[in-house]
């Protein structure tokens, strides 16, 4: 709708400013008394050397569109009031026709590669890994909604110095039988013990570096232990991903790039970018510390492997964009990585984006695997599901498929709690807050959807061909918000910000519940069919919003 208004204003101004520029200036007034859309004329005043008031008066006198009921010039603003009957008709018909495809970009936009989740082998899947996992999955869903093919890559942390530490820890304190019985729990114990002991005995760190170098050089014992650690970890990871409803197109960890790094180092040398520094090799950066490529002992680093990975992905997928969904603390690493690729002469460096995010906190502090201060994601999901089931036993004991619904609500609550805030914000872990059926939570949105489903079970919604009657004053904000869904989907992708979808879903649920409290949906009158059409439209958009976030929508709760 805003695009149509922007184009109409452009015509009024005789194309002296294009519709896209006008579109960026359109605002939502503070209250509906000031109109449905407002166009401020202050920017034009600076360019045309006329007062904003005179420009606003001119536009108001000339502006004409089928969907506009009236226009007012107030100060330097053009306040536009839409024809509620026509807009309601357009919006509801489109949603009822398109159903779950509403807001989908039909054009094939190319490919987006997303690097996300990336848990470390032989370490538990903690709440600290949740953020990358659910943000990345939501962005992949949103990319597909915007017409892209999303390639989901899990860049497993299956290489690096930590494996030297774990190998040494296993050789010193490992119990094969105990680890076979409870792999991740036992491996975490010896990993934490290594760091505790290393504080007293620094030579352990030297042994760990030597053990990792032996692994890189193909030592059979080291490689056998590494493969075992990897296999048992992968089984646990898959269980978590299945519970979250997340899939990947490739589980390509850091180790995959071992035989691809020498060619990267050679290319850097041939292009004159590699500089020796105290026995190590680096690439000099502008306005940043040098990017370390190989250590003094020749061992590689994150940067070397990420360079190899970027070159491999570009060659195999030729993406329009490449997202790295990794925490804020890695910002310098990715700035260096992107600059090195740019220095190598690759123009696609501009398509790389670090989608950073804040930390998951417990009692205001960062969770740490090294110190054993970690909350396991599997435990949190289990507790959330149990809490959801307990709530249902109290509120709806006759509910069929309680176990399935509890899983949908519990898992959805954990995901929504993460995605409702802008990704750059830190998230405080609280199971009680996640599971609240009131306020800004996943269960609140899911319950609103289930409420609508129960209404539609009693009376089927009409088709999109009907003529919709007046829906009442409280329905108009809902119609305006429904009309904004495609724009919200586009903005969420452009800004790599799933929270826009979560906030949208909360706002839509709140508006509908306000409407539901004031109107009898099933009242037998001439507006009933229109109210049911509104319910159906809200249900479609709520379900699709939750699906974009990776959350299921139970029809009964």
N, C-alpha and C positions, 0 to 999 in steps of 0.2 A: 504493500500500500504506500509506504514512504517513497519508494522508487517512482510510483506513478505521480505522486504529488510533486516530487522533485522535478520530474520531466515537465509537468504542467507549469511549474514556476519558471523553468528555463524557457518554455515557449512564451510565457508572459513577458519575460525579460528579453525576448527576441534573441535567445541563445547567446546573450552576452556573457553568460556564465553557464557552464555545462551542468547537466543534471547530476553527475557524480559529485561535483563540488558542492552543489546544493544539498545533496543527500547527506553529506558529512556534517552539514550545519543544522539539519533538522533536529528539533528537541522534543522531549515529552514534557508538557507543562506540569507544574507542581500539583495542579488539581484539574479535574474535568471541567470546572466552571470556566477555565481559561482555554478550553478547546482540547482536541485530541492530539493535535500536532502543532508545533510552533516553529516559525522560521524567523530567527533574529537577523536584522538587516545591518548590524554594526560593521561587519566585515566589508559589505558592499559600500557602505558610506565612506570608508577610507579610500577605496579605489575610485569611486565616482564623484567624490567631493560634494556629496549631497547629504542632507540630514537623514538619519535612520528613519525618522518619522515620515518624511516625504516618500521615501522608497517604500516603506511599509504600506502607506496609503495607496500608492500607485499599484502595487501588487494586489492588494485587497480588492481594488476596484476592477481588476482585469482577470483575476484567477477564476478558472472555471474547469470543473471536472465532474463526471457523473456521480462520483462517490463523495463529493463535497456538498454539504447542505448549506453552510454559510461560512463567511470569512469576516474577521474583524481585524482592524489595525489598531493596536494598543501600544502607544509609545513607539519604540523601534521594533516591535514584534508584529508578525502576521500570525494571528491565531486562527487555526483551521478547525472547523467542526464537521465531522464526517456524517454522512447519511447513514444512520445506524441500521435502518432496515436493509439497505442495499449491501452494506459491508457485512452484516450478519449473514445475509444470504450467500454472498461470495465465499466467506470464510468457512461456514459450516458445510456448504456443498463441496468445496474443495477437499476438506478433511475427510468427509464421508466417502468421497469418490476415491481419494488416494490411499486412505487408511494408513498403514504403517509406512508407506512411501512418502507421506507428507513431509516436506522439508528435505527430501533427498535430491541431490544434484544428479540429473540423468547423464550429464556429459562425462565422458571418460577423461579424467584429468591427469592420468599417469600414475606413477608409483611412489609411495612413501615407505621408506624403511624405518622401522622403529626398533631401537636397541633398548630393551627394558627388562626389569626384574633382576637378572644376573646375580643370583645368590652364589655364595662361595661354597665350593665343594668341601665336604667334611665338617661343615658348620651347620647348626640348626637354622631352619627357616624362621627367622624371628620377626617380630612386629616391625623391626627396622627395615625389613625387606618389603613390607606391604606397600609402602608409598610408591616406589618405582613400579611395582607390579600392577597396581590398580590404576595409577595415572597413565602408564604406558598402554594398558589394555583399553582404557576409555578413549585415549587419543587415537588408537587404531580404529575403534568403532566409529569415532567422529570423522576420521579421515575417509572411511568408506562411505559414510553418509554424505560427504562432500564430493563424492565421485572418484575418489582415488582407490587404487589397489593398495592395501596395507600389507607389508611384509613384516611379520612379527618375529624378531630374532632375540633369543635368549643367549646373551654373551656370558656364559657361565664362567665364574671365577675359578677355573680349574688349572691355573698355573701361577707361578710367582713364589716369592720368598717364603710365604706362609706354609708352603708344602715342605720346604726344608725344615721348618720348625716342627711340623707335624710328624715328619719322618723321624727326626731326632727324638721327639717326645714318645713316639711309638716304640722305638728301639730301647729307650730307657725305662718306660713305665707301662707300655702297652700290654694288654691281656687279650689275646686273640679271641678266646672263647667269650669273654665279656663283650667285646666289640661286635662279634658276630650276632650275639643275642640282642644288643641294643646299640646299633652302630653310631648314630649321631650323638646320643647322650654320652657315650663313653669317649668318643673322639673329642667332644667339647671339653670333657674333664681333663684329658691329657693336654689339650691345647692351652687351657687356662693354667694348668700346672706348669707348663713350659714357661709362660710369662712370669709367673710367680718366682720360679727358680732362677730365671734369667736376671731378675733384679739383684739377686745375690751372687750369681755366677755369670758374668758377661761372656765367658768363653762359649756358653751355649749358643749365643747368637752367631759366633764364628762357625760353630759346627753346623748350624742351620744353613748358613750361606754356602758352606761346602756341600751339604747334602742337596741343596737345590741345584748347584752347579753340576753335581753328579747326575741328577735327574735330567737336566738339559743335555748332558753329554751321552745319555742313553744307558746309564747303569741299570742292569736288569733288576736288582733288588728294589732300587728306588722306583723304577717304573711299575713293577708289580704292586707295590704298596699304593702308589698313586692311582692306578687303575681300580684297585679295590675300594679306596676311599671314594672315588668318583662314582662307581656303580651303586654302592649302598646309599650314597647321598641322593642320587638321581631318583631312586625308588621313592624316597620320602618327598622329594620335590613334586613328583608327578601326582602324589596323593593330594597335596595342597592345591595344585593347579586344577585338578578335577573338582575339588570342593568349591573353588572360586569360580569355576566355569570358564577358565582361561586356557586358550590353546596357543601354540607357537608354530610357525612355519619352519623354524630351524633352531635346534639346540647346538649352536656353534660356539664353543668356549674358546678361551685364550689359547689353549694348547693346539687348536686347529691351525694356528698361524705360525707355529714353530718353524716349519720349512719354508715359510713365505717371508720371514724377516730378513734373511741375508740379502735378498734382492732389493729390499727397501733400503738397507744400509748402503748397498752398492750404488743405488740410484742417488741417494743423498751425497755420497762421495763424488760421483760423476758430475753432479750439478753444482759442486763446490760449496755445499751447505754444511758439511760435516767438519767440525773443528775439534782438535784435541785439547782437552782441559784436564791437567793433572792425571793423565793416564786414561781418563774416560773420554767419550766422544759426545759432543753436544751440537745442537743447532742454535746459533745466536738469535735472540728474539728482540723485537722492538718494544720498548717500554715494559719488558717482563724479564724475569730470570731466564737463563738459557734452558732449552729443552734437552734433557738428558736422554740419549739414545742407547748407549751401552755403558756399563760400569767398567771399572778398572780391570776386573777379571773377565771382561767380555760378555757377561750375562746381560740379557735384555731387560727392558722395563715395560711398564704399562704403555708408555708413549710409543715404543717400537711396535708392540702388538696392535695398538689401536690404529697406527698408521697402516700396517698390513691389512687390518680388518676393513678400514675405510676404502683402500684401493681395491680390495676383493669385492666389496659390496657394490662399488661403483661399476666395476667391470661386469658383474653378474646380473645386477638388477637395473642399472642406469636410472636411478630414482630422481624424481623432481625435488624431493626433500629427504633429508636423513636426520631423524630425531634421536638424540641420546638422552634418555630419561634417567638422569643420575643426580644425586644430591648436590646441594649448594657447595659443599666442601671441595668438590672436584672442579670448581669453576676455572681456576688457573690452568689445570691440566688441559681442559678442552679449549681454552683460549690459545694455549701453546700448540695443541694438536691442529687446530684449524689454520693457524698462521703458518705452521710448517708445510701443510698441504698447499696453501696459497703460494708460499715461496718455491715449492716444487713446480709451480706453473700450471696447476690444475684449476680451471675456471669454476669447476663445480664446488670448490671450497665454500662459495657463498651460499650453497644449499644446505650446509651443515648447521644444525642448531642444537645447543645444549639446553634441554628442557629441565631446568634445575628445580629443586624443591627443598623445603625446610625439613627439619628433623622430626622424628617420632620421639616424644619425651615421656618419661615416666617419673612422676614426682618432680617435674621441672628439670630433669637431667637426661642427657643422652644415654641411650642404651648401649652397652659395650660388651661385645663377645669376649674380648680379651680378659676382662675382669669378671666374667660370668654374670654380669648384670643384664640379663636378657629375658624378655618375655616371648615365649614361643607362640608363633602365629597359630599353630594347630590347637594349642590350649585355649587361645582366645576365641577361635571359631567354635570350638566345642562348648565353651562356656556361653557364648552368645546364642547358640542353637538351643542349649538347655534352658537358658533364661526365656527365650521365645516360646518354647514348649510349655514351660511353667505358666507363663502369662495366658496362653491359650487354654490350658486346663482350667484356669480360674474364670476366664471371660467367655469362652465358647467350648465347653467340654464335649459337645456333640459334633464338633467340626471333623469332617472326614479328612483323611490323609494328613493328620496332625504332624507326623514326622517330616513329611516332605515340605509342608508349609513352614514349619519351624526352621528347617534348613534354609529356605528361601529368605525368611525374615531375619534370621540370625546372621547369615553371611551378608545379606544386603545391608544390614545395619552397620557392620564393620566397614564395608566398602564406602557407603554413603558418608559415614563419619569422616573418612579421609578426604573424599572428593568435594565436600560441601564448602571447604575453605580454599582460598587461592593457594595454589601449590607452593608458593614461596613462603607461606606461613608455616611455623612449627605447629605440630599437632600434639596435644596432650592426650595420652591414652587413658580412657575411662570407660569401662564396660557398662556402667550404670547410665552414663550419658548417651552412649550409642543406642541403648535399647529402649529409650523413652518413647512412648507412643504419642507424645505430645511434643510440640516444638520442632526444631530444625533437625529432624532425623529421617532415616530411611523408612522405618516402620510407619511413621506418620504419612508419608507419601504412598506407601504400599496400601495402608489402610484406606486412604481416600479412594484409590483405584478399586479396591475390593468393595467398598461401599457402593460405588457406581455400578459395579458388576451385579450386585444384589438387586439394585433398582431395575436394571435392564433384564434381569432374570424374570421379573414380574411382568414387564411390558416391553416388548421389542421396540427398538428405535426405528424410526422411519428411514426411507431411502433419501439420497441426496437430491432427488427430483422434486421434493415437496416445496411448497411456498411457506417459509418460516414466518410465524407470527411474532408479535412483540414478546420479548422474554423477560421484561422487567428491568428496572434501573440497575440492579446488582449484576445483571448478565453482561452489560456493556464492557466493563473492565476485563471480563473473561474473554470476550470476543477479541478485544484489542491485543490481549496477551497471546491468544492462540494464533493470531495473525503474525505475531513476531517470532514464532518458533523457527521458521527457516532462517531468519536473520541471526537468531541466537546460535543455531547450529554452525552457521558460517563463521561467526565471530569466535566461537569456541575453538575452531580449528586454526583460524588466522592467528590467534593469540596463544595457541597451545594451552588452553585453560578449561579443563573439564568442569571446574566449579561453576561456570556460567550455565551449564546444563542443570547441575544440581540446584542452584539458586532459582532457576526458572521453574523447575519442578515443584519446589517448595512454594513459590509464589502462586503458581497455578492451583496447587492443592488448597492453599489458604483461601484463595478467592472462591473456589468451588464450594468449600465447606461453609463459607459465609453465605453464599447463595442458597445452599441446601438448608441452612438454618432458617431462612426467611421465606422460602417458597415450597409448597407442597408439589413435588415433582409429578406424582401420580394422580393429582386431582383431575377428575373427569371434566375437562373444559376444552375449549378450542385451542388453548395454548399447550396442551399436554404433549402433543407430537413434537412441537418446537423445543420444549424443555428436555424431552428425551433425546432429541438430536444434539442438543448442547451437551448432555451427559455423555453420549457416545463419543462426541468429538474430544471432550476433555479426557475420557478414558484412553482413547487412541494416542493422544499426545503424551499423557502421563506414562503410559506403558513404553512408548518409544523413548522417552527421556530416560527412564530407568534402564532400558536396554542399552542405550548408548554408554551409560556408566558401568555396564556389566552386571546389572541387578535384575533379578526376575520379579515378576508381578503376579503374586497369587491372587486368584479370583475370590477366595474366601479366607477370612482371618478370624 
